[in-house]
C-alpha cells in the first residue's frame, strides 16, 4: 500500500509540473511577443480544462488504492515530446509574419536563382532563417533583402501585414504590376527600394499612383522607384520624414508638381531620364531647405531657373543638362555657397553674371557648354580656388582667357573652344 501511495503521489507531481511548464511557457511567449493572440490554440482549452478533474480522480484513486503502478519514465518522455511539439509549432509558420512571407512568395512566378527556394515549412524550417530575411529578438520580420535575384511576378499585398518591417529591398528584379498600397501599413518602414524592376503603378485619371499612404509613413526616409516603367503625372503627398526620393529612369509626364514643396525633409531628389516630363521648374522647389542634390537631366524642361533656388543653402549638386531652359542665371543663385557640382550643358541659357560666379566659393565642376552664353568669360572663375573642371565651349563668349585664371591651382579640365 505504501508503494502504491508513493507512486501515485509522484504521478500527481509530474502532472502538476507539466501544467506549470505549459502555463509558464505561454506567459513567457506573451511577454516576449505581445502581438501574438493571447488565446490558447483551438483544442488546448479542452485539454487544460480536464486537468483538475483528472487530478481529482487521481486523488480519489490514492485514497482507495485502486489503480495500477505507473512507469514514471513514460511520463518524462511524454513531457519532452509535448515541449518539442510546441516548439515546432512556433517554428512552423503559424506566426503571422511567416504566413505573410509565404503569401508574398506565392506571387513570385519565376525564381531562377533559387532565392526563395528555402521559404517553406517542411521539417524544422524557421522563417527567420530564410534567405533574405532578418528578424528581431521577438521573431518579427524587420528586413527583407533580395536585390538582384531575378525574381519575377507581382508584389503581394501581404507585405502590408509585416508591421515591424523597416527595410524592404527588392531592387534589380523583374516584378511588374502596381505598388501595393498596403505597404502604407508598415508603420516602421524606413527604406523602400523597388528600383530596376518593371513596375507600372496604378493610374487614376492619368496620374501615377505612388500610393499616398507611403508619404504618410512617419519614419520613411528613403523611397527608390527608379528604373521602372512608371508613367503618368506625379502627385506628391506631404511628408515630414522622406529624405531621399529617386524617380529617375521612368516615363513620367506632366512636369514637376508644385506639391514637391511639401517634402520638407528632402535631401536628394533624382528625376533624371524622364524624357517626356516637360514643364517648368516650380518655384516651390525653393522651399526644400534641406535639399542637397537635385538632378532633373534629360527631362525636356522649359522656362527659366526660378530665383527661389537661391534659398537652397545646403545645395551641393545641381544637374539640369539636356533640357530647354532659357534666360539668365538668376542673381539669387549667388547664395549657393556650398554648390560643388553644376551641370547645365545643352540648354539655352544666355547670361552668367560675374556676381553669381563669385558666390560659388565651393564650386569644383561647372559644365555650361552648348548654351547661348554671350559677353566675356567671367573673371570671377579665377577666384574659385577649388575649381577642377571648367567647360564653357560652344557658346558665344568673346575675349581671351582672363589672367585671373592663373591662380586656379586645382584646375584639371579647361574647355573653352568655339566660344
C-alpha positions as CSV (number, residue, x, y, z in Angstrom):
1,X,0.0,0.0,0.0
2,X,2.9,2.4,0.8
3,X,4.5,1.8,-2.6
4,X,1.2,2.4,-4.4
5,X,0.7,5.6,-2.5
6,X,4.2,6.8,-3.3
7,X,3.8,6.1,-7.0
8,X,0.5,7.9,-7.1
9,X,2.0,11.0,-5.4
10,X,4.8,11.0,-8.0
11,X,2.3,10.8,-10.8
12,X,0.4,13.9,-9.4
13,X,3.7,15.8,-9.1
14,X,4.6,15.1,-12.7
15,X,1.2,16.1,-13.9
16,X,1.4,19.4,-12.0
17,X,4.9,20.1,-13.4
18,X,3.5,19.5,-16.9
19,X,0.7,22.0,-16.3
20,X,3.0,24.6,-14.8
21,X,5.5,24.2,-17.6
22,X,2.8,24.9,-20.2
23,X,1.4,27.9,-18.3
24,X,4.9,29.4,-17.7
25,X,5.9,28.9,-21.4
26,X,2.6,30.6,-22.5
27,X,3.2,33.5,-20.2
28,X,6.8,34.0,-21.4
29,X,5.6,33.8,-25.0
30,X,3.0,36.5,-24.4
31,X,5.6,38.7,-22.6
32,X,8.2,38.4,-25.4
33,X,5.7,38.9,-28.2
34,X,2.7,40.8,-27.1
35,X,1.2,40.9,-30.6
36,X,0.5,37.2,-30.6
37,X,-3.0,36.0,-29.9
38,X,-3.5,35.7,-26.2
39,X,-5.9,32.8,-26.5
40,X,-4.8,29.2,-26.4
41,X,-4.8,27.3,-29.7
42,X,-8.0,25.5,-30.6
43,X,-8.4,22.3,-28.6
44,X,-5.9,23.2,-25.9
45,X,-8.7,24.7,-23.8
46,X,-10.4,21.3,-23.5
47,X,-7.0,19.7,-22.7
48,X,-6.4,22.0,-19.8
49,X,-10.0,22.1,-18.7
50,X,-9.8,18.4,-17.9
51,X,-6.7,18.6,-15.7
52,X,-8.4,19.5,-12.4
53,X,-10.9,16.7,-12.9
54,X,-8.0,14.3,-13.7
55,X,-6.2,15.4,-10.6
56,X,-9.4,14.8,-8.5
57,X,-9.8,11.3,-9.9
58,X,-6.1,10.6,-9.2
59,X,-6.6,11.9,-5.6
60,X,-9.6,9.7,-5.2
61,X,-7.7,6.7,-6.5
62,X,-5.0,7.2,-4.0
63,X,-7.5,7.0,-1.2
64,X,-9.0,3.8,-2.4
65,X,-5.7,2.4,-3.6
66,X,-7.4,1.0,-6.7
67,X,-5.0,1.6,-9.7
68,X,-2.0,0.0,-11.3
69,X,1.6,1.2,-10.8
70,X,2.6,3.9,-13.4
71,X,6.0,3.9,-15.2
72,X,7.3,7.4,-14.5
73,X,9.8,7.1,-17.4
74,X,6.9,7.1,-19.8
75,X,5.6,10.3,-18.3
76,X,9.0,12.1,-18.7
77,X,9.1,11.1,-22.4
78,X,5.6,12.5,-22.9
79,X,6.6,15.7,-21.3
80,X,9.6,16.1,-23.7
81,X,7.5,15.2,-26.7
82,X,4.9,17.8,-25.8
83,X,7.5,20.5,-25.4
84,X,9.1,19.6,-28.7
85,X,5.7,19.7,-30.5
86,X,5.0,23.2,-29.1
87,X,8.5,24.4,-30.1
88,X,8.0,23.1,-33.7
89,X,4.5,24.7,-33.8
90,X,6.1,28.1,-33.0
91,X,8.6,27.5,-35.8
92,X,6.2,26.1,-38.4
93,X,4.8,29.4,-39.7
94,X,1.8,29.8,-37.5
95,X,3.2,33.3,-36.7
96,X,1.5,35.9,-38.9
97,X,4.9,37.1,-40.3
98,X,5.7,33.7,-41.6
99,X,2.3,33.3,-43.3
100,X,2.7,36.8,-44.9
101,X,6.1,35.8,-46.3
102,X,4.5,32.7,-47.9
103,X,1.8,34.8,-49.4
104,X,4.4,37.1,-50.9
105,X,6.2,34.0,-52.3
106,X,3.0,32.8,-53.9
107,X,3.1,35.9,-56.1
108,X,6.5,35.0,-57.4
109,X,6.2,33.3,-60.8
110,X,9.9,32.6,-61.5
111,X,12.9,32.2,-59.2
112,X,15.7,31.1,-61.5
113,X,18.4,31.6,-58.8
114,X,16.5,29.8,-56.1
115,X,16.5,33.0,-53.9
116,X,13.3,31.9,-52.1
117,X,13.7,28.1,-52.5
118,X,14.2,27.6,-48.8
119,X,11.0,29.5,-48.0
120,X,8.9,26.5,-46.8
121,X,7.7,25.0,-43.6
122,X,9.0,21.5,-44.0
123,X,10.8,19.8,-41.1
124,X,12.1,22.4,-38.6
125,X,12.2,25.3,-41.1
126,X,12.1,28.7,-39.4
127,X,11.1,31.7,-41.4
128,X,13.6,33.9,-39.5
129,X,16.4,31.8,-41.1
130,X,15.1,32.0,-44.7
131,X,17.3,33.6,-47.3
132,X,17.0,37.4,-47.3
133,X,15.0,37.6,-44.0
134,X,16.1,39.2,-40.8
135,X,14.1,39.1,-37.6
136,X,14.4,40.8,-34.3
137,X,14.6,39.1,-30.9
138,X,10.8,38.8,-30.8
139,X,10.8,36.9,-34.1
140,X,9.3,39.7,-36.1
141,X,10.5,40.3,-39.6
142,X,12.4,43.6,-39.8
143,X,14.3,43.3,-43.1
144,X,13.6,41.7,-46.5
145,X,16.6,42.0,-48.8
146,X,16.5,40.1,-52.1
147,X,18.2,42.5,-54.6
148,X,19.4,41.2,-58.0
149,X,17.7,37.8,-57.6
150,X,15.9,37.8,-61.0
151,X,12.6,37.3,-59.3
152,X,9.5,37.9,-61.5
153,X,5.9,38.2,-60.5
154,X,3.8,40.7,-58.7
155,X,4.1,42.3,-55.2
156,X,1.6,40.8,-52.8
157,X,-0.5,43.0,-50.5
158,X,0.5,40.6,-47.7
159,X,3.7,42.7,-47.3
160,X,1.5,45.2,-45.5
161,X,1.0,42.7,-42.7
162,X,4.7,42.9,-41.7
163,X,4.1,45.6,-39.1
164,X,7.7,45.5,-37.9
165,X,9.3,45.8,-41.3
166,X,11.9,48.6,-41.5
167,X,13.8,47.7,-44.7
168,X,12.4,46.3,-48.0
169,X,14.9,45.9,-50.8
170,X,13.6,44.1,-53.9
171,X,15.7,46.1,-56.4
172,X,17.0,44.7,-59.7
173,X,14.4,42.1,-60.2
174,X,11.6,41.7,-62.7
175,X,8.5,42.5,-60.6
176,X,5.6,44.0,-62.6
177,X,2.2,45.5,-61.8
178,X,1.4,48.1,-59.2
179,X,3.0,49.1,-55.9
180,X,0.6,47.7,-53.2
181,X,-0.9,50.5,-51.1
182,X,-0.8,48.0,-48.2
183,X,2.8,48.9,-47.7
184,X,1.4,52.0,-46.0
185,X,0.6,49.8,-43.1
186,X,4.2,49.1,-42.5
187,X,4.5,51.9,-39.9
188,X,8.1,51.2,-39.1
189,X,9.3,51.3,-42.7
190,X,12.5,53.3,-43.1
191,X,13.8,52.3,-46.5
192,X,11.8,51.1,-49.5
193,X,13.9,50.1,-52.7
194,X,11.9,48.8,-55.6
195,X,14.3,50.2,-58.3
196,X,15.2,48.4,-61.5
197,X,12.0,46.4,-61.9
198,X,9.1,46.7,-64.4
199,X,6.5,48.3,-62.1
200,X,4.0,50.4,-63.9
201,X,2.0,51.7,-60.9
202,X,-1.7,52.4,-60.5
203,X,-3.2,55.1,-62.7
204,X,-6.2,57.3,-61.9
205,X,-7.2,59.9,-64.5
206,X,-3.8,59.8,-65.9
207,X,-2.0,60.3,-62.6
208,X,0.6,57.8,-61.4
209,X,-0.4,56.5,-58.1
210,X,2.6,56.3,-55.9
211,X,0.4,55.1,-53.0
212,X,-0.2,58.2,-50.9
213,X,0.0,56.0,-47.8
214,X,3.7,55.8,-48.4
215,X,4.1,59.6,-47.8
216,X,2.2,59.2,-44.5
217,X,4.8,56.8,-43.1
218,X,6.3,58.9,-40.4
219,X,9.6,57.0,-40.4
220,X,10.1,56.5,-44.2
221,X,13.4,58.2,-45.2
222,X,14.4,56.5,-48.5
223,X,12.0,55.8,-51.4
224,X,13.6,54.4,-54.6
225,X,11.4,53.7,-57.5
226,X,13.9,54.5,-60.2
227,X,14.4,52.5,-63.4
228,X,10.8,51.1,-63.7
229,X,8.0,51.8,-66.2
230,X,6.1,54.3,-64.2
231,X,4.1,56.7,-66.4
232,X,1.5,59.4,-66.0
233,X,1.9,62.5,-63.8
234,X,3.2,62.6,-60.3
235,X,1.4,64.0,-57.3
236,X,3.5,64.3,-54.1
237,X,1.9,64.0,-50.7
238,X,3.1,65.8,-47.6
239,X,5.9,64.0,-45.8
240,X,7.9,65.1,-42.8
241,X,10.4,62.3,-42.9
242,X,11.3,61.5,-46.5
243,X,14.9,62.4,-47.2
244,X,15.8,60.6,-50.4
245,X,13.4,60.2,-53.4
246,X,14.5,58.5,-56.6
247,X,12.1,58.6,-59.6
248,X,14.7,58.6,-62.4
249,X,14.6,56.4,-65.4
250,X,10.8,56.2,-65.7
251,X,8.3,57.5,-68.2
252,X,6.7,60.3,-66.2
253,X,5.0,63.3,-67.8
254,X,3.3,66.5,-66.7
255,X,6.2,68.3,-65.1
256,X,7.5,68.6,-61.6
257,X,4.4,69.2,-59.5
258,X,4.1,72.2,-57.2
259,X,3.4,69.7,-54.4
260,X,7.2,68.9,-54.3
261,X,7.3,71.8,-51.8
262,X,5.5,69.5,-49.3
263,X,8.6,67.2,-48.9
264,X,10.1,69.4,-46.2
265,X,12.9,67.0,-45.1
266,X,14.0,66.0,-48.6
267,X,17.8,66.0,-49.2
268,X,18.0,64.2,-52.5
269,X,15.6,64.4,-55.5
270,X,16.5,62.5,-58.6
271,X,14.1,62.6,-61.6
272,X,16.6,62.4,-64.5
273,X,15.8,60.4,-67.6
274,X,12.1,61.1,-67.7
275,X,12.4,62.3,-71.3
276,X,8.7,63.5,-71.6
277,X,8.4,65.1,-68.2
278,X,8.3,68.6,-69.5
279,X,7.0,71.8,-67.8
280,X,8.8,74.4,-65.7
281,X,10.8,74.0,-62.5
282,X,8.3,75.1,-59.9
283,X,9.3,77.9,-57.5
284,X,8.1,75.7,-54.6
285,X,11.3,73.7,-55.0
286,X,12.9,76.6,-53.1
287,X,11.0,75.6,-50.0
288,X,13.2,72.5,-49.6
289,X,15.7,74.0,-47.2
290,X,17.5,70.7,-46.7
291,X,17.9,69.8,-50.3
292,X,21.5,68.8,-51.2
293,X,21.1,67.1,-54.7
294,X,18.7,67.9,-57.5
295,X,19.0,66.1,-60.7
296,X,16.5,66.5,-63.5
297,X,18.7,65.8,-66.5
298,X,17.1,64.9,-69.9
299,X,13.5,65.8,-68.9
300,X,12.5,68.3,-71.6
301,X,12.1,71.1,-69.0
302,X,11.3,74.6,-70.3
303,X,11.3,78.1,-68.9
304,X,13.9,79.8,-66.7
305,X,15.5,78.9,-63.4
306,X,13.3,80.2,-60.6
307,X,15.1,82.7,-58.3
308,X,13.8,80.7,-55.3
309,X,16.6,78.2,-55.9
310,X,18.8,80.7,-54.2
311,X,17.2,79.7,-50.9
312,X,18.7,76.2,-51.1
313,X,21.6,76.9,-48.8
314,X,22.6,73.3,-48.5
315,X,22.6,72.5,-52.2
316,X,25.8,70.8,-53.4
317,X,24.7,69.3,-56.7
318,X,22.5,70.8,-59.4
319,X,22.2,68.9,-62.7
320,X,19.9,70.0,-65.4
321,X,21.6,69.2,-68.7
322,X,19.8,68.4,-72.0
323,X,16.7,70.4,-71.3
324,X,15.3,73.5,-72.9
325,X,15.9,76.0,-70.2
326,X,16.4,79.7,-71.1
327,X,17.3,83.1,-69.8
328,X,19.9,84.4,-67.4
329,X,21.2,82.6,-64.3
330,X,19.3,84.4,-61.5
331,X,21.4,86.7,-59.3
332,X,19.9,85.0,-56.2
333,X,21.9,81.8,-57.0
334,X,25.0,83.6,-55.8
335,X,23.9,82.5,-52.4
336,X,24.6,78.8,-53.2
337,X,28.0,78.9,-51.4
338,X,28.0,75.1,-50.8
339,X,27.5,74.3,-54.5
340,X,30.1,71.8,-55.7
341,X,28.8,70.4,-59.0
342,X,26.8,72.5,-61.5
343,X,25.8,70.9,-64.8
344,X,23.7,72.9,-67.2
345,X,25.1,71.9,-70.6
346,X,22.9,71.7,-73.7
347,X,20.3,74.3,-72.7
348,X,19.7,77.8,-74.0
349,X,21.0,80.0,-71.2
350,X,22.1,83.4,-72.3
351,X,23.9,85.0,-69.4
352,X,26.2,84.0,-66.5
353,X,26.7,87.1,-64.3
354,X,30.0,87.8,-62.6
355,X,28.4,88.3,-59.2
356,X,26.8,84.9,-59.3
357,X,30.0,83.1,-60.1
358,X,31.8,84.9,-57.3
359,X,29.4,83.5,-54.8
360,X,30.1,79.8,-55.7
361,X,33.1,79.6,-53.4
362,X,32.9,75.8,-53.0
363,X,32.5,75.0,-56.7
364,X,34.6,72.2,-58.2
365,X,33.0,71.5,-61.5
366,X,30.9,73.5,-63.9
367,X,29.6,72.4,-67.3
368,X,27.7,75.1,-69.3
369,X,28.8,74.1,-72.8
370,X,26.3,74.1,-75.7
371,X,24.3,77.1,-74.5
372,X,23.8,80.7,-75.8
373,X,26.1,82.5,-73.3
374,X,27.3,85.9,-74.6
375,X,29.8,88.5,-73.4
376,X,33.2,87.7,-71.9
377,X,34.3,84.8,-69.8
378,X,33.6,85.8,-66.2
379,X,36.8,86.7,-64.4
380,X,35.3,85.6,-61.1
381,X,36.1,82.0,-62.0
382,X,39.7,82.9,-61.2
383,X,38.8,83.3,-57.5
384,X,37.3,79.8,-57.1
385,X,40.2,78.0,-55.5
386,X,38.6,74.5,-55.5
387,X,37.7,74.6,-59.2
388,X,38.8,71.5,-61.1
389,X,36.6,71.5,-64.2
390,X,35.5,74.5,-66.3
391,X,33.7,73.6,-69.5
392,X,32.2,76.6,-71.5
393,X,32.8,75.5,-75.1
394,X,30.2,76.1,-77.9
395,X,28.8,79.3,-76.6
396,X,29.1,82.9,-78.0
397,X,31.6,84.2,-75.5
398,X,34.2,86.7,-76.7
399,X,37.6,87.9,-75.5
400,X,40.5,85.9,-74.2
401,X,41.2,83.8,-71.1
402,X,41.2,86.1,-68.1
403,X,44.6,86.5,-66.4
404,X,42.9,85.7,-63.1
405,X,42.8,82.0,-64.2
406,X,46.5,81.8,-63.4
407,X,45.5,81.3,-59.8
408,X,43.5,78.2,-60.4
409,X,45.8,75.7,-58.8
410,X,43.3,72.8,-58.7
411,X,42.2,73.2,-62.3
412,X,42.4,69.9,-64.3
413,X,39.9,70.4,-67.2
414,X,39.5,73.7,-69.2
415,X,37.4,73.6,-72.4
416,X,36.7,77.0,-74.0
417,X,36.7,76.0,-77.6
418,X,34.3,77.6,-80.1
419,X,33.3,80.3,-77.7
